[in-house]
Amino acid sequence: MTHHPTAAPARASRPATVLAMSPGTRDAVLSPRILPGLLRVADVDPGLLLTTFDVPDGARLDGVLARAEVLFTGWGCPPLDEEALRRMPRLRAVVHAAGSVKHHVTDACWKRGLLVSSAAAANALPVAEYTLAAILFANKRVLESAHAYRAARGPVDPLHRYPRAGNYRKTVGLIGASLIGRRVLELLRPFDLRVLVNDPYADPAEVAALDGELCSLDELLRRSHVVSLHAPSLPQTRHLLDSSRLGLMPDGATLINTARGSLVDTAALTEELVSGRLHAVLDHTEPEVLPATSPLFNLPNVLLTPHVAGSLGGELDRLAATAVEELERYARGLRFRHAVDPGRLAYSA
C-alpha cells in the first residue's frame, strides 16, 4: 500500500472542488455561516452535488470530474473506487466534513497517493461531552431517581434508596483510547475519579499523562462502576462484550455505548438489564433501531437515545469549519492538520 504524501503542492489559486455527499448532509453541513468560507477558499459550485460517481461517458458531470482536484465529502459520499478515480485524473485530495472515511476512501485512493483529511477530531468533542454527562449522571443515579420520583409523585429518600450514589472515588473504565476516548479522559481529570483504560494500541505515556491507568479488559470490567465504549467496529471487536464479559461487571454498574452497537451482544445485555443487575446509557445499539417490542424502551435502569451523541444542529458548523480550514491549508500548500493515516485505519473507526 502506498502511503499518501504529507503535504499539498504549493499553489496560488482556489482548487477546483466538487461536493460529494447526500443532499441532506449538504443542507445540514453547509449552512449560511459556513458556505461563504468555502466559496472563498475553493472554486466550487454549491448547487452541484455528487451522490454517485457512476455517470455515463460524455455526460456533463464527466467534465466536472475531469477537472476536480479536491472532493469535499460528507455523510452519504459514494465509494471512491478505481472506476470513480479514473473519471477524476486530477484529483489530489479528499476533505471529509465528518468522521470516519472508511465508507468512501478505498485502497485505490491510497494507491493513487491522495491526501485525505477528516473532521473526526471535531466530531469527537460532542460525543465526549455526552459521555462525560452520562458518566456523572450514572454514578449519581440521576436516571433511576428520576423514575422513582415520577412513580412516587411524592417524597423520595435518596440517602436510603441510593446509599452508594455519587462520583467521589468511583472507578470509570474506558474501552478504547480513540480520539473520543482520549478526550473523555481529558474531561474526567478535574473529578475525583479513578480512570482505567483498555486499548492494545494506546501509548502508555499518553494515558499516564492524562491520569489514566492501562489495564486488561477483564480487569477493567471487574473494577469499574461505569464502563464506556470508545472502540472501533472491527471483526475482532464484534460482541467484545458478550455474556461472560458483561458478567464480570459489578452489580449496579453502568454501561455507556456511544461507539457501535456491534461491540455488545444485545441479547446478553438485554438479559442483564431486564434483571436489573446492570444499568445502561445507549446511544448505539444493534440493530441501530431496536424493535418496538424491545423491553429496553421501558426499563427504569436504561436510557436510550437515537444516535444523538455526535454532532447535531449548530455542532455541525464545527465539523464544516474544520473541513474548510483543511481545504484552505491545502490551497496554501500546507500539511493537513487532521490528515488520515492509512496505516491506522485497520484498527480505528
N, C-alpha and C positions, 0 to 999 in steps of 0.2 A: 504494500500500500504506500502510495506517495503522499508524504505529508505536505500540507499546504504551505505557501510562503508565509513569512512572518510580517511582511509589510506590503502596503499597496504601492503601486507605481506612482511616482510624483506626477502631478497634473495641475492644470491651471483653469480648468473649466468644470462645469457641473456634469457628472457622469450620467449617461443615458440609463434611466432606471425604469423598471416595469413592476407594477404591483401584482403579486400572486397570493391570493387568499380568498376566503369566502366573502360574499357581499356583506353579510352580517358583521364579519370581522372588520372589514374596511370601514363600515359605518361607525363601529364602536371605537376603533383604534385611532382612525384619522379624523379626530374631532376638529372643529374650527380653531381650537387652541394649538393644535399640532400641525395642521396642514400647511400654514404659511412657512414654517421652519423647513418642512420637507421640500416645498417648492423653491426655497432659497438655495438649498444645497444640491438639488438634483434636477435634472431635466426629465420630468415625469408628467404623464397625463393622469391625473387622479380619477378621471372618468373611465379610463381603460383598465379593466381588471381581468386577470387571467385566473380562471378556475380549472383550466385544463391546458396542457401543452400539446394535446393531440389535435392539431389543426391541419386541414387539408393543404397540400403543397400549393403555393400560389395564392393562398388566402391572405387577406390584409394583415393578419397577425404575423405572417411569416416575415414581413418587413420589419415589424416591431421587434420580434425576437432576434432577427439578424443583427440589429444594432444594439441590443441590450447589453450593457456592461455590468449592471447590478440588478439583482432581483431583491425587491423589498417584500418580504414574505410575512405571513401570519397564519393563524389557525385556518385550516382548510386548503393550504397550499398543496397542489398535486405533487407526486414524487418527481424528483429531478433525475430521471434515469438517462441512459445513454442516448435514447432516441430524442428525449427532450433537449439534452445538451447539444445534440447535433444541429438543432434548429437555432442554437444560440452560440455561434462560434466566437463571439467577442465577450462572452460572459466571463467575468473575473471575480465576482464576489456575490455572496448571499447574505443579506442583513435581515435577521429574523426578529420581528417585533413581538416575540412571545418567548416561551421557554425551550422545551426540547426540540431539537432539529431532526430527531430520528425518523419522523414521519415523512420527511420530504428530501432530506440530504442523504443521497445514496453513495455507495462506494465509487460510482462513476464521477461524483463531484470531487472526491479526494484524488482520484487518478488524474483528473483534469488540473488539479492544483489550485482549486478555487479557495479564496479566502471566505471564511464563514464566521459570522458573529451572531450571538444570541443575547436577548434581553432576559435570560434566565435569572441573572442576579437581581434584576429589578422585580421580577415576579416572586422571588424568594421572600421578599420583605413582608407582603401581606400574609403569606402563609405562615411565616414565623410569628407574626403578631397574633394571628388566630390561635396558633399553638400555645403561645405564652398565656393568653387569656384562658384557654381550655385547661392548661395545667393548674393555674392558680384557682380557677373555679372548681376543678375536680377535687383538689385537696381540701378546699373549703366546704365541699359538699353542697355547692350552690344549687345544682340541678335537683338533687334529692330533696333538699329542704324546701325548695320552691314547690315541688309536687306535694309535699306533706302539708305545706301551708294552704295550698289550693284545695286540698281534700278536706282539711280541718275547718277552714273558714273561721278560725279562731286561734287561740294561743298554741304555739309550738315551743317546746322546751329544747333548744338546740344543744345546751350543755349536757342534758341527759341523753338526748337522742343521738348526738354525734360527738361522743367523748374524745375521739381521735382526730377530729377535723382540724384543719389548719395547715399552713405551709412551713411552719418553723421546723427545720431539720428533717424535712421529708426528703426522700430519695426519688429522683427523676431519672429514667433511663431513656436515652436517645439511640434509636437503632438507625444508623446511617449518619455519617459526618459529611453530608452533602452541603451544597450552598445553603439550603434551608436549615439543615441540622446544625451547621456551624453558626448560623445567625441566631437560632434558638439558644444555642449555648451562650452566645454573647448576651442575649437578652435576659438570661437567667442569672447572670453574675451578681446583680445587686441584691438578690434574695438569699435568705438563709436556707439554702437547699444544697443537697449533695447531688451531683450530676454524673451519671455513668454514661459511657459512650461505647457502642459496639460498631466497628467498621473495619473490615480487614485491610482497607486501603488508607485508613486515616494516618495522618502524620502525628506520632505521639507527642512531639514537641509542641505542635499547634494546639492539640487538645489540652495538654497540660497548661499551656499559656492562657487558655480560656477557663481554667479551673475545673476541667473535666477529668474523669478517670476512665481510662480504657479498660475494658474487661471482656470476658467471653459473653456470648449471647445468653447462655443459660444462667450465668451468674447475674447478669443484668436483670433478667426476668425474675429471679428469686428475690432480689434485693429491692426492687423498685416499687414505690407506691403508685407511680404513674409511668406508663411506657408510651413513648411517642415514636411513630414510624416515619422515617425520612429516607428510606432506601429505594432504589430504582426497581422497576418491574423488569426482571430478567428471568430466564428459565430457572436459574439456580435460586431465585428468591420467591418463586411461586409457593404459596402456602408456607412461607417461612415460619409463620406462627400457626402451627397445627394444634390438634387437641393436646398432644403431650407437652408442647411448649406453653400453650395457654394454661395448662395445668400447673406450671411452675410459678405462675404469678400468685402473689399472696391474696388471701381473701380480702375483698373490698378494694382491690387495686383497679386502676382505670387504664384502659387502652385508648389512645388517640391515634386516628389514622387520617392524615392529610396527604398521604403518599398515593398508593394504589391499592384498590380493593383486592387484587390478586395476591397481595402479601399475606393475607389472612384466610384461613379456611372458614368460610362464612357459616357453614353448618356447625362446626365446633364452637365458634364464637357465640352463635345464637344460643346454643345449649348452655353455655356458661352464663350468658346474660339473662336468659329466662329463669335460670335457677337463682339469680340474684347474687351469685358469688362475685362476679366482676361487674364493673361499670365500663361505659364506653362513650367516646365522642367520635363520631364517624362522619367525615366529610367525603370519604370514598368507600364504596362497598363493591362487592362482586355478587350479582351483577351491579352495574353502575346505578341503575334504578331498581330498588328492591321491589319484589311483587307486592301488590296492595295487601296481600294476606300476611305479610311478614309481621311477626309479633314485635319486632324491634320498634315499630312506629309507636307503640303504646306503652312500652316499658318505662317506668319512672327512673331507671338507672341508665337510660340511653338517651343521648342527644344525637339526632340525625340531622345533617344539613346537606342541601343539594349542591355539593361541589362549589361552595362559596368562599373557601379559604384563599384561593388565588385572586388575582387582580380582577376587580369589578369596578364599574362606574368610573369615578374620577381616577382610580388607581391605574386604569388603562393608559392614562396620559403619561404615567411614569414609564410604562413599557415602550410606548411610542417615542417618547422623548429620548430614551436611551438608544433606541434604534436609529433615530435621526442623528444623534450625536456620533454614533458609529459611522454612519454614512458620510457625515461631514469629515470625520477623520480620514476615511478612505479618499475622499475628494482632495484632501490636502496632502496625501501621500504618507499619512501616519499609520502606525500599527493600530489595529483594533484594540480597544481596552478590554473587550469581552469576547475575544476570539475563542472559537470552539476547537479543542484539541481532539483530533480524530483518534488518537491513541487512548483517550479516556472514555470514549463512547461505549466501549464494551462493558463498562461497569458503572455507568452514570445514567441519569434519566434522559 
